Amino acid sequence: MNRGSSKLEKILVQAKDALARENLGSALVLYRKALSMDKSNPQLMLRLGQVLVVTGFADEAVEVLKRAAKKRANHPETMVVLAQAYLTVGDVPAMHAALERALLQNPGHGATIMAMVKSHIDSGSVELAVEFLERVGEIDNPDVLVLMAHGKVARELKEFDRAIGYFESILENPDFTERFKRSARFEMGAVHDSLEDYDRAFEFYRLANGGHIHGHVAHPESIQSMWSGEVLDGIPRSTINDDRPVIIAGMPRSGTTLTEQIINAHPLGGTVGECPLMIQMVSRTLASNLDQERIDSYAAEYLGQIDRQAGADARRVVDKHMGTEKSLGLVSRILPGVRVIHALRDPRDCCLSAFFQNFGTNVHYSRDLTQLGEQYVAHRTMMEYWMETLDVPVFTNVYEEFVSDSETHTRSMIGFLGLEFDEACLKFHESKEHVHTASATQVRKPVYQSRRQRWKNYEGHIGALLDALGPYADGVLAEQSVWSGE
């Protein structure tokens, strides 16, 4: 092995180790470096593309993966990741085309079958998922993801015994890796929750989360120091005034996707989903370096992203990026015409629902009830700070109020956005557009009262969460949805 090959091999080992530790930033740097050393290697393009998608650089991922696909036509693994990248940038037809190309190469490819099934379910078309599996037909020695796909469809159809059979076959197979068994445990938790076997459901969720690396919570004091009132006073506002942006802030599972879909259902509404661009901008430089030229540059970049993803017709465009409590200081300067919707839900239901969700590598703190409670407190602390410090209009959006009187609540929220009410907003669950978040299946259904106080079914298991929530352990501590800042 020559010196160059030895160095490349060392970088690849480091990149693999970074991924195992879920240190995605380091993995991204290392794979970029590796590809610079071996520019025509389609496998390196694939690995870089995977990390680019996960870290929010989907546009770049599409270009890298298209290059990889030219090197290996219809290579199934490449096509699956390219499909994910297309989905992230909102190109659903291209996503399906990439998956079909993968099936040409390997009709039984598990990751492709799973991706296609999930895309149909997330679009509210379980019947298309059923038709697709019928088209695929029986597969000898099916991949673990083929079993998972069948189990997911069975669960959506409420064929719970059949779903359990698929998930148990995954858990009992010694050849399947722990990664897939964790996913099967999340699915088993969901099945037993539907069967109202809450003790067993919680045990599956506990085991599923126990197999993950735990993360850390936000530190409000540090964010407040970086974006103090004095610092903010020294940062100019963009000279580009555009009132389309609507930022939805909230904890995972607090109703952010529900809110997004209600607005997106309006004829003049649009969405860029969980757009990572604002968080990327926050990390580019210190707040003290934000002069007029840079602020205007950021504004033009962000509004260009809206143009590409939401089109020219949308008058209000939703962005529900993760970690909004870290970005609102910058948002207030880049987007002077912005409106903010703060999604609140009973913290016990909110945090427990997050604990029950398989977020993959995206929400590390969701894997531990104590950390979930601490993050909830940190989130509320930051939002209270922003509402006192910033002069942007905020609509406090209480989930429980929407459940109690959805029409009155929706009319108020749409009015806050400066739009005329439209009946389509009450029929958001009938949309067949793809929803690319963990809440996809929930927003395909009407909202029922049964979604409130779900935590009571698990009260005997969540002592650690209640302790960590402290003053928020008794509820949302918000009397009603309100407007502020105008």
N, C-alpha and C positions, 0 to 999 in steps of 0.2 A: 504494500500500500504506500503510495507516494505521500508527500507532506500535505498536499492540497486535499487529497482524499481523506487523510487522517483528521484534518481540521474540520472538514465537512461532517464526518462521522461523529465527531465530538459535539458539534453544534446540534446535530439531530438528536443525539442522546439527551442533551440539555433541554431541547424543545419538548421531547416526549416527557421528560421529568416535570417540566413546567406545567404541561397539560394535566399530568397526574395530580399535581398539587393545585390545580385549577387556577394557576397564575397565568391568566390569559394574556396580560400585557407583555410578559416576558416571552411567552410562546410566540406571540405575533412578531416581536423583534427578531427572535431567533429564526423563524421560518422565512422572514424577509431576507435575512442575511444568507441563509442557506440557498435560497433561490437565486440570489445575486451571484453565488459561486457556481451554480449549475443551472443556467438560465433556460435550458430546453427540457428540463426534467418534469414530465407531467405529474409524477407522484408528488413532487415538492409543490407544484402548483395546486394540486388537490388539497394538500395539508394546509397550505397558506390560505386557500379559499375557505376551508372549514373554519379556521380561526377568524378570518375576516368577517364571515357571516355572524358568528357568535359575538364578536366585539362591536358590531354595528357598522362595519364598512361594507355594506352590501353592494353598493355600486362598483367598488373596486373588486369585490369578490366575483361579480358577474364577469368582468373583463378577464380576470385571472383564470377562472374556470372555463371560459370559452376558449382560451388558449390551450388549456389542458385537453379540452374535448377535441380540438383539431389534431392533437397528438395521438389520442386514443378515441376514435369515433365510437359513440354509444357506450362507452365504458360505464357500467351501471353505477359504481360508487361516485364517479365524477358527475354523472347526470343527476343523481339524487341531491348532491350538495348544490349543484347549479340550480336545480328546481327550488331548493330552499332559498337561495339568493334571489331568484326571480320573485318568489313569494314575498320576500322581505321588502323589495322595491315596488310591490304592488302589481306585478305582471303575472296574473293568474293563468292566462292562456299559455304563456311561455313556460310556466311551471309544469302544466300538464303535458305540454309537448316534450319537455325534457324527460319526464317520467315515462312517457310512451316510448321514447328512444331507448331508454334503459331496458324496458321490457322486450324490445326487439332483440337485444343482446342476450338477455336472460329472463325468460318469462316467469321464473320462480324466485326472482331476486327479492329477498325479504324486506330490505329497507325501502325498495321502490314500492312494493305492495303496501307496506305500512304508510308510506307518505301519501299514496293515492287515496287510501281509505280515510286517513285523517283529513285530507283536503276536502273530501266530500262531506264528512261529518261536520267540519268547521264551517262549511258553507250551508249547513242546515239541510243537507240532502243525504240522509242515511240510506234512502232507497237507492241512490246512485252507488253508494258504497256496497250495498248488497249486490247490485247488478254487476259491479266490477269484480267482486269476489267470485260470482258465478261465472263470469267470463274467464277468469284465471283458472278456475276448476281445481280439481284435486291435485295436490303436489306430493310426490313421494318424499319422505323424510323432510318435512317442511322446516324451513328456517324458523328460529325463535320469533322473529318479527312477523312472520306469517301467522303463527299462533296468536300473537298479540293482536294483530289486525282482526282476526276472527273473534277474539274475545271482546274487543272494543265494540264491534258491530253488535254482537249478542247483548252486551250491556246496554247499548243505545236502544235496542229493541225490547229491553226489559226481559230478555230470556236469561234470567240470572243463573239457573242451574247450568245451562250450556256455557255461559261466560265463566263460571267458576271452574268448569272442567278444563277450559283452555288455560286459564291462569295457573291452576294447580299443576297442569302438565309442564309448565315452565318452571315452577318452583321445585318440582320433584326431579327435574332432569339434572344430573350432576355435571353434564357437559356445558350447560348454559352458564354464562358469566354472571357475577353478582350484579353488574349494572342492569341487566335485563330482569333479574329477580327483584331488584328494588322497584322497577316499574310495575312488575306484576303485583307486588304488595300494595302499591298505591291503588291499582285497579281493584284488588280484592277488598281494600278498605272502602272504596266507593260502592261496590256491590253490597257489602254487608250494611253499609249506611242506608242504602235504599231498602234493604230487607228489615231495617230497624233493629238490627243486632248490633247495638252501639258499642258494647264492650269488645266484641270481636273486631269490629271495624277499627276502633281506636288502636288495638294491638297491632293490626296490620300497618296502620299509618305510623305508629311508633317505630316499628321495625324498619319500615321504608326510610324514614328520616334518619334513623340511627346508622344507616350505612353510608351516609354522606359526610363530607367535610363540613364542619360548621364555620360560619363566617364571623363578621363583626358588625356592630351597629354604628349608626352615624353619631358624630360628636357635635352637638349643637353649638357649644361654646366656640369651637374652632371655626365653624362656618360663620357665626356671628362676628367673630373677630376679623375674618377675611373680608366680610361684607358689612362692616359697621356703617352707621349713618354718615360718619365723617368720610369714609372711603367712597360711599355711594355719591355723596355730594360732589366729589371730585371727578366723577365719571360723566361725560356728556351723554345726552340722549341722541339716538340716531336721527338724522335729518330726513330719513325715509319713513314716512308715516303711512302705515298700512293697518287697517283695522280688521283684517281677516283672521289673524292668529287667536286661537282659544287654547290656553294651556289648562289641562286637567291635572290637578295635583291630588295625590291620595296614596294611602297604603295599598299594597296588592290586595285584591279582593274587597275593596271598599266601595265598589260601584263605578270605578273609572271606565271600564269597558261598556257597561250599561249606559252611562252618560254619553260616551262617545257615539254609541250606536243610535241613541235617540236623536242627537244632533245630526249625525250623518244621514238619517232617514229624511230629514227636512230637504225639500227641493233645492235649497240654497246652501246646504251643509256639505262638508267634506271632511276628510281625515287623512293624516299622514301616519296614524297609528302610534306606535312607540318609537318615534323618531329619535335616534341617538345623537343627532347633530348638536343640540344645545349642550349636552353634557360634554361632548368632545370639545366644544368651544371653551367651556369653563376650565378645562384642563390645559388649554394651550398657553396661557400666560397669566401672570399675576394681575389682579384687579387694578393695581397702580399703573400698569402699562396700557390701559384701555383709553387711548386718545380718540379723537373724533374720526380719524381716518380708519382706525381699526374697527371701531364700533359700526361705522357705515358699511365697512367691508363684510363684517359678520351679518349685518342685517340683510344685505344683498344676497349673501350666500344662503341664508335661511329662507328668505322669501322665494329664492330660486328653487329651493327644494320643494316648497309648497306648490309652486307652479308646475313642477314636473310630476308630483304625485297626486295632487288634487285637481289639477286642471284650472281653467280660467273662469269657469262658471260659479264656483263655490264662493260665497260671500263670507262664510265663517268656516275656518278649517281647524280641526281639533288636533292637538299634539298631546299625547299622554305618556311622554317619556318617563322612564324609571328615574328616581332620584330627583324629582322636581324640587324638593326642599333645598337642594344644593344649588339649583340653577336660577331661582327666581330673581336674585339680585341682578344677574346679567340679563335675564329676560326683560326686566323693567327698563333697561337702557337700550337694548337692541330693538325692542318692539314697543315703542311708546303707545301704540294703539291696541295693545293686548288686553284681553279679558281673561281672568283666571276663575276656574271653577274648582272649589275644594271639596272633594268627595269624602264624606264622613259616613261611617257605619258603626254600629255598636262594636266597640273594640274586642269584645269577647267573640262575637261572630266573625268579625273581620280577621282576627289573628288565627282563630281555629280553622277557618276556611283556608288560610294561607298554609297552615301546617299540613292540611289535607291535600295540597296541590303539589304535583311533581313539576317544579320549576326548572329542573335540570341544574345548570350552573348559574342561573340568572339571579336568584334571590337566596343567597347563602343563609341569611338569618332566619329564613322560614323553617329551617330544619330543627329548631330548638324553641320550645315554648317560652323559656326565659328570655332568650334573645328577641323573640317576636314581641313580647311585652315591652322590652326596653326600646326596641326600634319604634314601636307605636308612640311611646312617650316622647322620644326624640323627634319624631315627625310632627307631633302636635306642638311641641316646643318651638320648632323652627317655623311652622306655619303661623303661630301666634306672633312670632317676631316679625315675619314679613308683613303681616297685616297691620302691625303697628308702625313699621318703618317705611314701607313702599306706598306710593300713591297710585296704585293700579286698582281697578274695580274687581272685586272678588264676590263670587256667589257661593255661599256655604251651602252645600248640597247634601242634605241628610237623607240617606238611603231609606230609613224607616218611614220617613214622611212620604217619599215616593210610593212605597208599598201601600201605605194607607190611603192615599188619594193621588193616583198617578196623573190624572188629567190636570188638576189644579197645580200640582207641582211642576209638571212639564210646561204648562203655559207660563208659569213664573220664570222658569229657566230660559225658555226661548225668548221671552220678553227681555231678560237681562242681556241677551245677545243682540238685541235690536232687530229681531226678525218677527214677522207676522207668524202667528201660530198656524201649524198645518197638521191635519189629522194623521198624516203619515208618521209623525213622531210617536204616536201611540201604537203604531203597528210595526215598530222597529224589528220585532222578533220574526216578522214574515220575510225579511230581506234574505236574499240568497247570495249576497256578497260574502266573500271570504273574510273571516275574522281571525286575525293572526295573533291571538293572545290565549292565555290559559283559560279565560272565561268564555271561550267560543261557544261551547254547548249551552251554557247558562243563558246567554243572550239570544238564543234561538227559541226561547220559551217565554210565555207571559210570566210576569213576576207575581208570585203568590204569597199570601200571608205566612205560609209554612216556612218561608225562608228567614223569617224573623226568629230570634232567640233560639237558634239551632244549638247554641252552646249548652243549653240546659240538658240536652241528651247526653252530654259528656262532662257534666259538672264534677263528677267524681274523679276525673282524670286531669283536670286543668288547674290544679292548685298553684303550680309554678308560674303559669301564665297570669293568674289573678294577682299573685304577689308582685310580679314584675310590672303589671299595669298600674299599680299604686292607686292614685286618685282617679284613674280612668276605669277602674275595675267595675264600677256600677253602671256604666253606659257611656253614651257619646258625649255627654255634657254639653249638648247644644240643643236649645229649646226648639228651634225651627230653622228652616232654610232662610237665609237672609242675604241681602245685597250690602256691600260696603265699598267704600273708596270712591263713591261718586257724589 
